[in-house]
Amino acid sequence: MSKDDAQPLDAGLALDLIERIQADLERLKALVEPRAGAFDPADPRNKTCDGKLTPEGVETCYRLFDEGQTRYSVARAMKISFAAATHRFNAWRKAGGSKRRNMRLG
């Protein structure tokens, strides 16, 4: 293949790939760093690589509901969609709401 046969670089695709790689690297960095003492709903350990909540993430979400947070505020704090927060809110209510048994974190 000669230099003239090379496909032109799609800058948009390249930038999207770079963003995804950076996000993955930030998530990896957070996974190996010691956990901070402060409660952080947006901690990367609360989500898997594909964006789903880990068991700790689900418990974090439930604890925010226990505190009386709204679905919107939970979505913002945990950096999840409103639909995901609504799904977790309904699951939290089904599990007994604030009377449910808490999972041990960390």
Beta strands, then each sheet from edge to edge (+ up, - down):
end
